[in-house]
């Protein structure tokens, strides 16, 4: 299932896309739901930046659901993604 992303104003966007707010600031789009289907609205998730060792990729924005601890990784993880401590991020 393809994950949908929205900006603060509710308009759909691409993963990690910066959208311009009415006051001139920029904000990043967020996923709509966690992997278990919970809605990720303001106050229902914790966003974090996770470094990645894949060349050409700075890292992943993670959105951890408060209801179930499910995590959405943007960009999605692949078999080449590892944390600095040598562990795969999903372990």
C-alpha positions in Angstrom: 0.0 0.0 0.0 1.4 3.4 -1.0 1.7 5.8 1.9 0.0 9.2 1.4 1.6 12.5 2.7 0.0 15.8 3.5 1.3 19.3 4.4 0.1 21.3 7.5 -2.8 22.6 5.4 -4.0 19.1 4.5 -3.0 19.2 0.8 -1.4 16.1 -0.5 2.3 16.2 -1.3 5.3 14.0 -1.9 7.3 12.3 0.8 9.7 14.8 2.4 8.4 17.7 0.2 8.7 21.2 1.7 5.5 23.2 1.4 5.3 27.0 1.8 3.0 28.2 4.6 0.9 31.3 4.4 3.3 33.2 6.7 6.2 32.4 4.4 7.8 29.6 6.5 8.3 26.1 5.1 7.1 22.8 6.6 7.7 19.2 5.6 4.9 16.9 4.5 4.0 14.0 6.9 2.5 10.6 6.4 -1.2 10.3 6.9 -1.2 6.9 8.7 1.2 4.7 10.6 1.9 1.1 9.3 -1.0 -0.1 11.5 -3.5 2.3 10.1 -3.6 4.9 13.0 -4.1 8.5 11.8 -0.9 10.6 12.3 -2.2 14.0 13.2 -0.7 16.7 15.3 0.2 15.3 18.7 -0.2 11.7 17.8 3.3 11.0 16.5 6.9 11.9 17.2 9.1 13.0 14.2 12.8 12.2 14.4 15.8 12.3 12.0 17.7 9.0 11.6 21.1 9.1 9.9 21.7 6.6 7.2 25.0 5.2 5.9 23.8 4.7 2.3 26.0 6.9 0.1 24.1 9.9 -1.3 21.3 9.6 1.3 21.6 11.8 4.4 19.1 9.9 6.4 15.4 9.2 7.1 12.7 11.2 8.7 10.8 8.9 11.0 7.3 9.3 12.3 6.6 7.1 15.4 3.0 6.5 16.2 2.1 7.1 19.9 -0.7 4.5 19.8 1.3 1.5 18.6 5.0 2.6 18.2 4.7 1.9 14.4 7.2 3.8 12.4 7.1 5.3 8.9 10.5 6.0 7.4 10.9 8.7 4.7 12.5 7.7 2.4 11.6 4.1 3.0 14.2 1.7 4.3 15.9 -0.8 2.0 18.3 -3.6 2.6 21.3 -1.2 2.5 20.2 1.0 5.4 22.1 0.7 8.7 22.4 2.8 11.8 25.8 4.0 13.1 25.7 1.3 15.7 25.6 -1.4 13.0 22.0 -2.4 13.5 19.3 -2.3 10.9 16.8 0.5 11.9 13.9 -1.9 12.2 15.6 -4.0 14.9 
